[in-house]
């Protein structure tokens, strides 16, 4: 079903190559909704979920492969590797940036669980995805894919996570929550709540 939906989207809505995320959103949003796995979604919002570093999408096959990898990262299709262990979960709001990187590395190495959605895994890959989108290191998609599919947090990916944590915490300390909320509300889990001076964009 998922493969059928992706094939239909690629062949009926997209003209390849798709150079940028904004071009992808424009093409998909020609129709107001898109159906995926039996559920109808608003097209523009669904298209915006694909990270900027996934582009260009060279062919329909390239699009299909990248979106399947994205679904693995969300726990929506089975992962290609079994989880050998489950790392402990720590409070990241008070971890040093290096401590956040260490937990991301541990969960990347462990991989997603099977069965019910693994929320810690999904959050971990969200942090990595946002970091790579923010910092834009060279070959970001390869770094992301190595983490998701192979369990390898490369040095450049780890540095991107560390840099993102430092940036959102520095902004929070200055009272500027827009920096974090413009990236994603999930980043509230990386910031000490004692820094929260106001409610902006979903932070509580």
VEXZAKE-97321 format. One record per atom (N, C-alpha, C): residue number from 1; z, y, x; atom name. Coordinates in steps of 0.1 Angstrom, whole numbers, plus 2048, in hexadecimal, padded with zeros to 3 digits. Each point is the difference from the previous one (the first is absolute). Example, Ala and Ser with C-alpha at 12.3 -4.5 7.8 and 13.67 -1.06 7.14 Angstrom:
// residues 2
k, z, y, x, a
1, 84E, 7C7, 884, N
1, 800, 80C, 7F7, CA
1, 800, 80C, 809, C
2, 7F9, 80B, 7FC, N
2, 800, 80B, 809, CA
2, 808, 80B, 7F8, C
***
This chain:
// residues 204
k, z, y, x, a
1, 800, 7F4, 808, N
1, 800, 80C, 7F8, CA
1, 800, 80D, 809, C
2, 809, 800, 80A, N
2, 800, 80C, 809, CA
2, 7F3, 801, 807, C
3, 7FB, 7F5, 805, N
3, 7F3, 801, 807, CA
3, 7F5, 804, 7F7, C
4, 800, 7FC, 7F4, N
4, 7F6, 804, 7F6, CA
4, 801, 80F, 7FD, C
5, 80C, 805, 7FF, N
5, 802, 80E, 7FD, CA
5, 7FB, 809, 80C, C
6, 803, 7FB, 80C, N
6, 7FC, 808, 80C, CA
6, 7F0, 800, 802, C
7, 7FA, 7F4, 7FD, N
7, 7F2, 7FF, 801, CA
7, 7F9, 809, 7F6, C
8, 806, 800, 7F4, N
8, 7FA, 809, 7F5, CA
8, 801, 80E, 804, C
9, 80C, 805, 805, N
9, 801, 80D, 804, CA
9, 7F7, 804, 80B, C
10, 7FE, 7F7, 80A, N
10, 7F8, 803, 80B, CA
10, 7F1, 802, 7FC, C
11, 7FC, 7F7, 7F7, N
11, 7F2, 7FF, 7FD, CA
11, 7FB, 80A, 7F5, C
12, 80A, 804, 7F7, N
12, 7FC, 809, 7F5, CA
12, 803, 80E, 802, C
13, 809, 803, 809, N
13, 805, 80E, 801, CA
13, 7FE, 807, 80D, C
14, 7FE, 7F8, 80B, N
14, 801, 805, 80D, CA
14, 7F2, 800, 807, C
15, 7FD, 80B, 807, N
15, 7F4, 800, 808, CA
15, 804, 801, 80F, C
16, 7FC, 7F5, 807, N
16, 805, 7FF, 80E, CA
16, 7F6, 806, 80A, C
17, 805, 805, 80B, N
17, 80E, 800, 805, CA
17, 807, 80C, 7F9, C
18, 80D, 7FD, 7FE, N
18, 809, 80B, 7FB, CA
18, 808, 805, 80C, C
19, 7FD, 80D, 803, N
19, 805, 805, 80D, CA
19, 80E, 804, 800, C
20, 805, 805, 7F5, N
20, 80E, 806, 800, CA
20, 807, 7FC, 7F3, C
21, 80D, 801, 800, N
21, 808, 7FE, 7F4, CA
21, 7FD, 809, 7F5, C
22, 7FD, 80C, 802, N
22, 7FD, 809, 7F6, CA
22, 7F3, 7FC, 7F9, C
23, 7F6, 7FB, 808, N
23, 7F4, 7FC, 7FA, CA
23, 802, 7F3, 7F8, C
24, 809, 7F7, 804, N
24, 803, 7F4, 7F9, CA
24, 806, 804, 7F2, C
25, 80A, 809, 800, N
25, 806, 804, 7F4, CA
25, 7F6, 806, 7F7, C
26, 7F7, 809, 805, N
26, 7F6, 806, 7F8, CA
26, 7F7, 7F5, 7F9, C
27, 7FB, 7F6, 808, N
27, 7F8, 7F6, 7FA, CA
27, 807, 7F8, 7F5, C
28, 80C, 7FB, 804, N
28, 807, 7F8, 7F6, CA
28, 803, 808, 7F3, C
29, 803, 80C, 802, N
29, 805, 808, 7F4, CA
29, 7F5, 805, 7F7, C
30, 7F3, 7FB, 803, N
30, 7F5, 803, 7F6, CA
30, 804, 7FB, 7F3, C
31, 807, 7F4, 7FF, N
31, 805, 7FB, 7F4, CA
31, 80F, 802, 7FF, C
32, 805, 803, 7F4, N
32, 80F, 803, 800, CA
32, 809, 7F5, 803, C
33, 7FC, 7F4, 7FE, N
33, 80A, 7F5, 802, CA
33, 7F9, 7F4, 808, C
34, 808, 7F8, 807, N
34, 7FB, 7F4, 807, CA
34, 809, 7F5, 7FC, C
35, 7FB, 7F4, 7FD, N
35, 807, 7F4, 7FD, CA
35, 802, 7F8, 80C, C
36, 80D, 7FC, 802, N
36, 803, 7F8, 80C, CA
36, 80B, 7F6, 7FC, C
37, 7FD, 7F3, 802, N
37, 809, 7F5, 7FD, CA
37, 804, 801, 7F1, C
38, 7F7, 803, 7F7, N
38, 802, 800, 7F2, CA
38, 807, 80D, 7FB, C
39, 803, 809, 809, N
39, 807, 80D, 7FC, CA
39, 7F7, 80C, 802, C
40, 800, 809, 7F7, N
40, 7F8, 80C, 801, CA
40, 808, 80B, 807, C
41, 7FA, 806, 80A, N
41, 807, 80B, 808, CA
41, 7F7, 80C, 7FF, C
42, 807, 80C, 802, N
42, 7F9, 80D, 801, CA
42, 7F8, 7FF, 80E, C
43, 7F3, 803, 800, N
43, 7F8, 7FE, 80B, CA
43, 804, 808, 80C, C
44, 802, 80D, 7FE, N
44, 803, 809, 80C, CA
44, 80D, 7FC, 806, C
45, 80A, 7FC, 7F8, N
45, 80D, 7FD, 806, CA
45, 7FF, 7F2, 808, C
46, 7F9, 7F7, 7FA, N
46, 7FE, 7F3, 807, CA
46, 7F9, 801, 80D, C
47, 7F5, 808, 800, N
47, 7F8, 802, 80C, CA
47, 808, 807, 80B, C
48, 809, 809, 7FC, N
48, 808, 808, 80A, CA
48, 80A, 7F7, 807, C
49, 802, 7F4, 7FB, N
49, 80A, 7F7, 807, CA
49, 7FB, 7FB, 80D, C
50, 7F3, 800, 802, N
50, 7FA, 7FA, 80D, CA
50, 802, 80A, 80B, C
51, 806, 7FC, 80B, N
51, 803, 80A, 80B, CA
51, 7F4, 806, 806, C
52, 801, 80C, 805, N
52, 7F5, 806, 806, CA
52, 7FA, 7F9, 80C, C
53, 808, 7F9, 808, N
53, 7FB, 7F9, 80C, CA
53, 7F9, 7F3, 7FD, C
54, 7FE, 7FD, 7F3, N
54, 7F7, 7F4, 7FC, CA
54, 7F2, 804, 801, C
55, 7FD, 80D, 801, N
55, 7F2, 805, 800, CA
55, 7FB, 802, 80E, C
56, 7F2, 7FE, 801, N
56, 7F6, 7FE, 7F6, CA
56, 800, 7F2, 7FA, C
57, 7FC, 7FF, 7F4, N
57, 7FD, 7F3, 7FA, CA
57, 7F1, 7FE, 802, C
58, 7FC, 7F6, 809, N
58, 7F2, 7FF, 804, CA
58, 7F7, 7F9, 7F6, C
59, 806, 7F5, 7FB, N
59, 7F8, 7F8, 7F6, CA
59, 809, 7FB, 7F5, C
60, 7FB, 7FA, 7F6, N
60, 808, 7FA, 7F5, CA
60, 809, 7F5, 806, C
61, 7FC, 7F9, 80A, N
61, 808, 7F5, 806, CA
61, 80C, 807, 808, C
62, 7FD, 80B, 806, N
62, 80B, 807, 808, CA
62, 80A, 805, 7F6, C
63, 7FC, 806, 7F5, N
63, 809, 804, 7F5, CA
63, 808, 7F5, 7FB, C
64, 7FA, 7F5, 7FD, N
64, 807, 7F4, 7FA, CA
64, 80B, 7FB, 80A, C
65, 7FC, 7FF, 80D, N
65, 80A, 7FB, 80A, CA
65, 80C, 809, 801, C
66, 7FD, 80D, 801, N
66, 80B, 80A, 802, CA
66, 809, 800, 7F4, C
67, 7FB, 800, 7F4, N
67, 808, 801, 7F4, CA
67, 808, 7F3, 7FE, C
68, 7FB, 7F4, 804, N
68, 808, 7F4, 800, CA
68, 80B, 801, 809, C
69, 7FE, 806, 80C, N
69, 80B, 802, 80A, CA
69, 80B, 809, 7F9, C
70, 7FB, 80B, 7F9, N
70, 80A, 809, 7FA, CA
70, 808, 7F8, 7F5, C
71, 7FA, 7F7, 7F9, N
71, 807, 7F8, 7F6, CA
71, 80A, 7F7, 806, C
72, 7FD, 7FB, 80C, N
72, 80A, 7F8, 807, CA
72, 80C, 809, 804, C
73, 7FD, 80C, 804, N
73, 80B, 809, 804, CA
73, 809, 804, 7F4, C
74, 7FA, 7FF, 7F4, N
74, 808, 803, 7F4, CA
74, 806, 7F3, 7FA, C
75, 7FE, 7F5, 806, N
75, 805, 7F3, 7FA, CA
75, 7F9, 7FC, 7F3, C
76, 7F4, 804, 7FE, N
76, 7F8, 7FD, 7F4, CA
76, 7F7, 7F4, 802, C
77, 7FD, 7FC, 80C, N
77, 7F9, 7F4, 803, CA
77, 808, 7F9, 80B, C
78, 7FF, 7F2, 801, N
78, 807, 7F9, 80A, CA
78, 7FD, 805, 80E, C
79, 80B, 800, 809, N
79, 7FE, 804, 80E, CA
79, 7FA, 7F4, 807, C
80, 7F9, 803, 80B, N
80, 7FA, 7F5, 808, CA
80, 80A, 7F9, 809, C
81, 80C, 804, 801, N
81, 80A, 7FA, 809, CA
81, 80D, 7FE, 7F9, C
82, 807, 7F5, 802, N
82, 80D, 7FE, 7F9, CA
82, 80B, 808, 807, C
83, 80A, 803, 7F9, N
83, 80B, 808, 806, CA
83, 809, 7F6, 808, C
84, 802, 802, 80D, N
84, 809, 7F7, 807, CA
84, 80F, 803, 7FE, C
85, 803, 80C, 7FD, N
85, 80E, 804, 7FE, CA
85, 801, 80D, 7F8, C
86, 80C, 803, 7FB, N
86, 802, 80C, 7F8, CA
86, 809, 809, 808, C
87, 7FC, 80B, 806, N
87, 809, 809, 807, CA
87, 80A, 806, 7F7, C
88, 80B, 805, 806, N
88, 80A, 807, 7F8, CA
88, 7FB, 80E, 7FC, C
89, 805, 805, 7F5, N
89, 7FC, 80D, 7FB, CA
89, 80B, 80A, 803, C
90, 7FD, 80B, 806, N
90, 80A, 80A, 804, CA
90, 7FD, 80D, 7F9, C
91, 80A, 809, 7FF, N
91, 7FE, 80D, 7FA, CA
91, 7F8, 809, 80A, C
92, 7F4, 802, 7FD, N
92, 7F7, 808, 809, CA
92, 803, 80F, 7FF, C
93, 807, 805, 7F6, N
93, 803, 80E, 7FF, CA
93, 808, 805, 80C, C
94, 808, 7F8, 806, N
94, 809, 804, 80B, CA
94, 7FC, 7F9, 80D, C
95, 7F5, 7F9, 801, N
95, 7FB, 7FA, 80C, CA
95, 7F9, 80B, 808, C
96, 801, 7FF, 80D, N
96, 7F8, 808, 809, CA
96, 7F1, 7FD, 7FE, C
97, 7F7, 809, 804, N
97, 7F2, 7FD, 7FF, CA
97, 7FC, 7F3, 807, C
98, 807, 7FD, 80B, N
98, 7FE, 7F4, 807, CA
98, 805, 7F4, 7F8, C
99, 80B, 802, 7F8, N
99, 805, 7F6, 7F8, CA
99, 7F7, 7FD, 7F4, C
100, 7F9, 80A, 7FB, N
100, 7F7, 7FE, 7F5, CA
100, 7F4, 7F8, 805, C
101, 7FB, 804, 80C, N
101, 7F5, 7F8, 806, CA
101, 804, 7F2, 802, C
102, 80C, 7FD, 805, N
102, 804, 7F2, 802, CA
102, 800, 7F8, 7F3, C
103, 805, 806, 7F5, N
103, 7FF, 7F9, 7F4, CA
103, 7F2, 7FE, 7FB, C
104, 7F8, 80A, 801, N
104, 7F2, 7FE, 7FC, CA
104, 7F9, 7F5, 809, C
105, 803, 800, 80D, N
105, 7FB, 7F5, 808, CA
105, 805, 7F2, 7FC, C
106, 80C, 7FF, 7FC, N
106, 806, 7F3, 7FC, CA
106, 7F9, 7FB, 7F3, C
107, 7FE, 809, 7F7, N
107, 7FB, 7FC, 7F3, CA
107, 7F1, 7FD, 801, C
108, 7F9, 808, 809, N
108, 7F2, 7FD, 802, CA
108, 7FE, 7F3, 807, C
109, 809, 7FC, 809, N
109, 7FF, 7F3, 807, CA
109, 803, 7F5, 7F6, C
110, 809, 802, 7F7, N
110, 804, 7F6, 7F6, CA
110, 7F5, 7FE, 7F6, C
111, 7F9, 80A, 7FB, N
111, 7F6, 7FF, 7F6, CA
111, 805, 7FF, 7F2, C
112, 7F8, 800, 7F6, N
112, 804, 800, 7F2, CA
112, 805, 7F3, 7FC, C
113, 809, 800, 7F6, N
113, 805, 7F4, 7FA, CA
113, 7F6, 7FB, 7F6, C
114, 803, 7F4, 7FB, N
114, 7F7, 7FB, 7F5, CA
114, 807, 801, 7F3, C
115, 7F8, 7FF, 7F5, N
115, 806, 801, 7F3, CA
115, 801, 80E, 7FB, C
116, 80C, 804, 7FC, N
116, 802, 80D, 7FB, CA
116, 7FC, 80B, 80A, C
117, 7FC, 80C, 7FB, N
117, 7FD, 80B, 80A, CA
117, 80C, 802, 809, C
118, 7FD, 801, 80D, N
118, 80A, 802, 80A, CA
118, 801, 80F, 803, C
119, 80A, 807, 7FA, N
119, 801, 80E, 800, CA
119, 803, 806, 80E, C
120, 807, 7F9, 808, N
120, 803, 805, 80D, CA
120, 7F3, 800, 809, C
121, 7F9, 7F5, 7FE, N
121, 7F3, 7FF, 807, CA
121, 7F6, 80B, 7FC, C
122, 7FF, 802, 7F3, N
122, 7F7, 80B, 7FB, CA
122, 805, 80D, 805, C
123, 80D, 803, 7FF, N
123, 805, 80D, 806, CA
123, 7FC, 801, 80F, C
124, 802, 7F6, 807, N
124, 7FE, 800, 80E, CA
124, 7F1, 804, 803, C
125, 7F7, 7F9, 7F9, N
125, 7F2, 803, 803, CA
125, 7FC, 80E, 7FA, C
126, 807, 804, 7F6, N
126, 7FE, 80E, 7FB, CA
126, 804, 80A, 80B, C
127, 80B, 7FE, 807, N
127, 804, 809, 80B, CA
127, 7F5, 800, 80B, C
128, 7FC, 7F4, 803, N
128, 7F5, 800, 80B, CA
128, 7F3, 806, 7FB, C
129, 7FC, 7FE, 7F4, N
129, 7F4, 806, 7FB, CA
129, 801, 80F, 800, C
130, 80B, 805, 7FB, N
130, 801, 80F, 7FF, CA
130, 801, 806, 80E, C
131, 806, 7F9, 809, N
131, 801, 804, 80E, CA
131, 7F2, 801, 807, C
132, 7F8, 7F5, 7FE, N
132, 7F3, 800, 806, CA
132, 7F7, 80B, 7F9, C
133, 801, 802, 7F3, N
133, 7F8, 80A, 7F9, CA
133, 804, 80E, 805, C
134, 80D, 802, 803, N
134, 805, 80D, 804, CA
134, 7FC, 803, 80F, C
135, 803, 7F6, 809, N
135, 7FE, 802, 80E, CA
135, 7F1, 7FE, 804, C
136, 7F9, 7F7, 7F9, N
136, 7F2, 7FD, 803, CA
136, 7FE, 7FC, 80F, C
137, 806, 7F6, 805, N
137, 7FD, 7FB, 80D, CA
137, 7F2, 7FA, 801, C
138, 7FB, 7FF, 80B, N
138, 7F3, 7F9, 802, CA
138, 801, 7F2, 7FB, C
139, 7F5, 7FC, 7F8, N
139, 7FF, 7F2, 7FB, CA
139, 80C, 7FD, 7F7, C
140, 803, 809, 7F7, N
140, 80C, 7FE, 7F7, CA
140, 7FE, 7F4, 7F7, C
141, 7F4, 7FD, 7FB, N
141, 7FE, 7F5, 7F8, CA
141, 803, 7F3, 807, C
142, 7FC, 7FF, 80C, N
142, 802, 7F4, 808, CA
142, 80F, 7FE, 803, C
143, 807, 80B, 802, N
143, 80F, 7FF, 802, CA
143, 807, 7FB, 7F4, C
144, 7FC, 806, 7F4, N
144, 805, 7FC, 7F3, CA
144, 7FE, 7F2, 7FD, C
145, 7F3, 7FB, 802, N
145, 7FD, 7F2, 7FD, CA
145, 807, 7F6, 809, C
146, 802, 804, 80D, N
146, 808, 7F7, 809, CA
146, 80E, 7FE, 7FB, C
147, 806, 80B, 7FA, N
147, 80D, 7FF, 7FB, CA
147, 801, 7F8, 7F4, C
148, 7F7, 802, 7F6, N
148, 800, 7FA, 7F3, CA
148, 7FD, 7F1, 802, C
149, 7F5, 7FD, 807, N
149, 7FB, 7F2, 800, CA
149, 805, 7F8, 80C, C
150, 804, 806, 80B, N
150, 804, 7F9, 80C, CA
150, 80E, 802, 803, C
151, 807, 809, 7FA, N
151, 80E, 803, 803, CA
151, 803, 807, 80D, C
152, 7F5, 807, 805, N
152, 801, 807, 80D, CA
152, 801, 80F, 7FE, C
153, 80C, 806, 803, N
153, 801, 80F, 7FF, CA
153, 7FD, 805, 80E, C
154, 7F4, 805, 802, N
154, 7FB, 805, 80D, CA
154, 808, 80C, 804, C
155, 800, 803, 80D, N
155, 807, 80D, 804, CA
155, 7FB, 80C, 7F9, C
156, 7F3, 802, 7FE, N
156, 7FC, 80C, 7FA, CA
156, 804, 801, 7F1, C
157, 801, 7F4, 7F9, N
157, 805, 800, 7F3, CA
157, 80F, 803, 7FF, C
158, 807, 7FA, 809, N
158, 80F, 803, 801, CA
158, 802, 80F, 803, C
159, 7F8, 806, 808, N
159, 802, 80E, 803, CA
159, 7FC, 809, 7F4, C
160, 7F7, 7FB, 7F8, N
160, 7FC, 808, 7F4, CA
160, 80C, 800, 7F6, C
161, 806, 7F4, 7FF, N
161, 80C, 7FF, 7F7, CA
161, 80B, 809, 805, C
162, 803, 800, 80D, N
162, 80B, 808, 805, CA
162, 7FD, 80F, 7FE, C
163, 7F3, 804, 802, N
163, 7FC, 80E, 7FF, CA
163, 802, 804, 7F1, C
164, 7FC, 7F8, 7F7, N
164, 801, 803, 7F2, CA
164, 80F, 802, 7FC, C
165, 808, 7F7, 804, N
165, 80F, 801, 7FD, CA
165, 805, 80D, 805, C
166, 7FD, 803, 80D, N
166, 805, 80C, 806, CA
166, 7FB, 80D, 7F8, C
167, 7F4, 7FF, 7FC, N
167, 7FA, 80C, 7F9, CA
167, 807, 802, 7F2, C
168, 801, 7F5, 7F8, N
168, 806, 802, 7F3, CA
168, 80F, 804, 801, C
169, 807, 7FA, 80A, N
169, 80E, 804, 801, CA
169, 801, 80E, 805, C
170, 7F8, 805, 809, N
170, 801, 80E, 804, CA
170, 7FD, 809, 7F5, C
171, 7F6, 7FD, 7F8, N
171, 7FD, 808, 7F4, CA
171, 80B, 800, 7F6, C
172, 806, 7F4, 7FE, N
172, 80C, 7FF, 7F6, CA
172, 80B, 809, 805, C
173, 803, 7FF, 80D, N
173, 80B, 808, 806, CA
173, 7FE, 80F, 7FE, C
174, 7F3, 804, 7FF, N
174, 7FD, 80E, 7FE, CA
174, 7FF, 804, 7F2, C
175, 802, 7F6, 7F7, N
175, 800, 802, 7F1, CA
175, 7F2, 7FF, 7FB, C
176, 7F6, 7FC, 807, N
176, 7F2, 7FF, 7FC, CA
176, 7FD, 7F2, 7FC, C
177, 802, 7FC, 7F3, N
177, 7FD, 7F2, 7FC, CA
177, 7F2, 7FE, 7FD, C
178, 7F8, 80B, 7FF, N
178, 7F2, 7FE, 7FD, CA
178, 7F8, 7F8, 80B, C
179, 805, 800, 80C, N
179, 7FA, 7F9, 80B, CA
179, 800, 7F1, 7FC, C
180, 80C, 7FB, 7FD, N
180, 802, 7F2, 7FC, CA
180, 7F9, 7FC, 7F3, C
181, 803, 808, 7F6, N
181, 7FB, 7FD, 7F2, CA
181, 7F1, 800, 7FF, C
182, 7F9, 808, 809, N
182, 7F2, 801, 800, CA
182, 7FA, 7F3, 806, C
183, 808, 7F9, 808, N
183, 7FC, 7F3, 806, CA
183, 802, 7F6, 7F6, C
184, 80D, 7FE, 7FC, N
184, 803, 7F6, 7F5, CA
184, 80F, 801, 7FE, C
185, 804, 7FE, 7F3, N
185, 80E, 800, 7FD, CA
185, 808, 7F5, 806, C
186, 7F9, 7F5, 804, N
186, 807, 7F5, 806, CA
186, 807, 804, 80D, C
187, 7FC, 80B, 806, N
187, 806, 804, 80D, CA
187, 80E, 805, 7FE, C
188, 804, 802, 7F4, N
188, 80E, 803, 7FE, CA
188, 809, 7F5, 805, C
189, 7FB, 7F4, 801, N
189, 808, 7F5, 805, CA
189, 802, 801, 80F, C
190, 7FA, 809, 807, N
190, 801, 802, 80E, CA
190, 808, 80C, 804, C
191, 806, 807, 7F6, N
191, 806, 80D, 803, CA
191, 80F, 7FF, 7FB, C
192, 809, 804, 808, N
192, 80E, 801, 7FD, CA
192, 802, 809, 7F3, C
193, 805, 7FA, 7F6, N
193, 802, 808, 7F3, CA
193, 808, 80D, 802, C
194, 808, 800, 80A, N
194, 808, 80D, 802, CA
194, 7F7, 80B, 803, C
195, 7F4, 7FE, 805, N
195, 7F7, 80B, 803, CA
195, 7F9, 805, 7F3, C
196, 801, 7F9, 7F5, N
196, 7F9, 804, 7F4, CA
196, 807, 80C, 7F9, C
197, 7FA, 80C, 802, N
197, 805, 80C, 7FB, CA
197, 7FA, 804, 7F2, C
198, 7F5, 7F9, 7FD, N
198, 7FA, 803, 7F3, CA
198, 7F8, 7F4, 7FB, C
199, 7FB, 801, 7F4, N
199, 7F8, 7F6, 7FA, CA
199, 7F1, 804, 800, C
200, 7F8, 7FA, 807, N
200, 7F2, 803, 801, CA
200, 7F7, 7F4, 7FF, C
201, 7F7, 7FF, 7F7, N
201, 7F6, 7F5, 800, CA
201, 805, 7F2, 7FF, C
202, 80B, 7FE, 7F9, N
202, 804, 7F2, 7FE, CA
202, 80D, 7FD, 808, C
203, 804, 808, 809, N
203, 80C, 7FD, 808, CA
203, 80C, 802, 7F7, C
204, 80A, 7F7, 802, N
204, 80C, 801, 7F8, CA
204, 80C, 7FE, 808, C
***
